[in-house]
Amino acid sequence: MSSENLHIPRELLSQEARLLHNAITSLVEELEAVDWYRQRADDTEDDALRAILLHNMREEMEHASMVLEWIRRRNPDFAGHLKTYLFTDTPITETEKAVEAGAAEGGGGQLGRTDLAPTIGSLKGQR
């Protein structure tokens, strides 16, 4: 897998780039493990084995979530995109269109900026 190796000599990378690479590689590995366990659970006829595999899958989801949170805390660009797209009910592509429209209207042109996230306006004082 290409993500296992650095593409640039280690000594040329900043600490920030190296740590982010390690986190991203770990995230990919955790997500692959989720996929592998899910496939194996679907493929088995044994209920006890299926329960173990699904348990293991959920553990890998926990690990992936922990790494993703580390990335969010350390990288403002990721943090902005995650804040824009995660835990919303708006269709994802509609969110992107709203962000792009805000950028085109002078919002700075940066996807993931939290001040460009779509809103329905202020609900203060409304009943």
C-alpha positions as CSV (number, residue, x, y, z in Angstrom):
1,M,0.0,0.0,0.0
2,S,1.4,3.4,-0.9
3,S,0.4,5.0,2.4
4,E,2.8,2.7,4.4
5,N,5.9,4.4,3.1
6,L,6.9,8.0,3.1
7,H,7.0,9.6,-0.4
8,I,9.5,12.2,0.7
9,P,12.7,11.4,2.6
10,R,11.9,11.5,6.3
11,E,14.6,14.1,7.1
12,L,12.9,16.6,4.7
13,L,9.5,16.4,6.4
14,S,8.4,18.6,9.2
15,Q,7.3,17.0,12.4
16,E,3.8,18.1,11.6
17,A,3.8,16.3,8.2
18,R,5.4,13.2,9.6
19,L,2.9,12.9,12.5
20,L,-0.1,13.6,10.2
21,H,1.2,10.9,7.9
22,N,1.4,8.4,10.8
23,A,-2.1,9.3,11.9
24,I,-3.6,9.0,8.4
25,T,-1.8,5.7,7.8
26,S,-3.2,4.4,11.1
27,L,-6.7,5.7,10.3
28,V,-6.6,3.8,6.9
29,E,-5.5,0.6,8.7
30,E,-8.2,0.9,11.2
31,L,-10.9,1.4,8.5
32,E,-9.5,-1.5,6.5
33,A,-9.8,-3.7,9.7
34,V,-13.5,-2.6,10.0
35,D,-14.1,-3.7,6.5
36,W,-12.3,-7.0,6.9
37,Y,-14.2,-7.9,10.1
38,R,-17.5,-6.9,8.5
39,Q,-16.9,-9.1,5.5
40,R,-15.8,-12.0,7.6
41,A,-18.9,-11.6,9.8
42,D,-21.2,-11.6,6.7
43,D,-19.4,-14.7,5.4
44,T,-19.6,-16.9,8.4
45,E,-22.4,-19.3,9.2
46,D,-21.4,-19.6,12.9
47,D,-23.4,-17.2,15.1
48,A,-20.8,-17.1,17.9
49,L,-18.0,-16.3,15.4
50,R,-20.1,-13.6,13.8
51,A,-20.7,-12.0,17.2
52,I,-17.0,-12.0,17.9
53,L,-16.1,-10.6,14.5
54,L,-18.7,-7.8,14.9
55,H,-17.4,-7.0,18.3
56,N,-13.9,-6.7,16.9
57,M,-15.2,-4.5,14.0
58,R,-16.7,-2.1,16.6
59,E,-13.4,-2.0,18.4
60,E,-11.7,-1.0,15.2
61,M,-14.3,1.7,14.7
62,E,-13.5,3.1,18.1
63,H,-9.8,3.1,17.2
64,A,-10.5,4.9,13.9
65,S,-12.6,7.5,15.7
66,M,-9.8,8.1,18.2
67,V,-7.3,8.7,15.5
68,L,-9.7,10.9,13.6
69,E,-10.2,13.0,16.7
70,W,-6.4,13.4,17.1
71,I,-6.2,14.6,13.5
72,R,-9.1,17.1,14.1
73,R,-7.3,18.5,17.1
74,R,-4.0,18.9,15.4
75,N,-5.0,20.0,11.9
76,P,-7.2,23.1,11.5
77,D,-7.9,22.3,7.8
78,F,-9.3,18.9,8.7
79,A,-11.1,20.4,11.7
80,G,-12.9,22.9,9.4
81,H,-14.0,20.3,7.0
82,L,-15.1,17.9,9.7
83,K,-17.1,20.7,11.4
84,T,-18.8,21.5,8.1
85,Y,-19.7,18.0,7.1
86,L,-20.1,15.8,10.2
87,F,-23.1,15.4,12.4
88,T,-25.4,17.3,10.0
89,D,-28.7,16.3,8.5
90,T,-28.4,18.4,5.3
91,P,-27.6,16.3,2.2
92,I,-23.8,16.2,1.9
93,T,-23.7,17.6,-1.6
94,E,-26.1,20.4,-0.6
95,T,-23.7,21.3,2.2
96,E,-20.8,21.5,-0.3
97,K,-22.9,23.6,-2.7
98,A,-23.7,26.0,0.1
99,V,-20.0,26.2,1.2
100,E,-18.9,26.9,-2.4
101,A,-21.7,29.5,-2.9
102,G,-20.5,31.2,0.3
103,A,-16.9,31.2,-1.0
104,A,-18.0,32.6,-4.4
105,E,-19.9,35.4,-2.6
106,G,-16.7,36.6,-0.9
107,G,-16.5,34.2,1.9
108,G,-12.8,33.5,1.3
109,G,-13.0,30.5,-1.0
110,Q,-11.9,27.9,1.6
111,L,-14.0,24.8,1.8
112,G,-14.3,23.6,5.3
113,R,-14.4,27.1,6.8
114,T,-17.0,27.0,9.6
115,D,-18.3,30.5,8.9
116,L,-19.5,29.3,5.5
117,A,-21.5,26.4,6.7
118,P,-25.2,26.6,5.6
119,T,-27.7,27.8,8.2
120,I,-31.4,28.4,8.4
121,G,-30.9,31.7,10.1
122,S,-31.2,32.7,13.7
123,L,-33.9,31.0,15.7
124,K,-33.4,33.3,18.7
125,G,-36.6,34.8,19.9
126,Q,-38.8,32.7,17.6
127,R,-41.5,30.4,18.9
